[in-house]
Amino acid sequence: TNDALGLLPLVTNMNIMLTENIALAHSVVNGAEGKLVGLQYRVDEYGYKIAMCAFVKIPGSKVTIDPELGEGVYPILPVRSTFRYKSPH
């Protein structure tokens, strides 16, 4: 990421792991692994593309949110999180 803290390159077909429970009944849960199959963007006032939704295929999930997406593909919305790091040195 060229030392660009807070930025994560998103590439179609990359492996992902969910870090939150989103839809327990559909196996879209913390620790579930899947593949990024698509992204939805918006363009900000400066012309930069901002990811608004990641579409993730979760193996074993039978949910069909949209027939065009197919079975097992779930929309994941961005969540802002922060943490403090205290160096041990």
C-alpha positions, 0 to 999 in steps of 0.5 A, a space after each residue: 500500500 506504499 505506506 498508505 495507512 488505512 487504505 486497502 487495495 480491493 481486487 476482484 477474486 481476492 480472499 476475504 474474511 469477515 470480522 463481524 456477524 452480519 447474517 447468522 441465518 445465512 452463514 455470513 458470520 465473523 470468521 467466514 471466508 469468501 471471495 470478493 466478486 464485485 464492488 460498487 463505487 461513488 465518485 466524490 467531489 474530487 473525482 476519486 472513486 470511493 467503495 460503497 459496497 463490496 459483494 462477497 461470495 460466501 461458500 455454503 451460504 444459500 442466500 440470494 439477495 439479488 438474482 443477478 448476483 447469484 446464490 451466496 453473494 452478500 453485500 458488505 457495507 463499509 464500517 469505520 473502526 479505529 484502534 490505539 496502538 501503544 508501541 512496546 518500545 
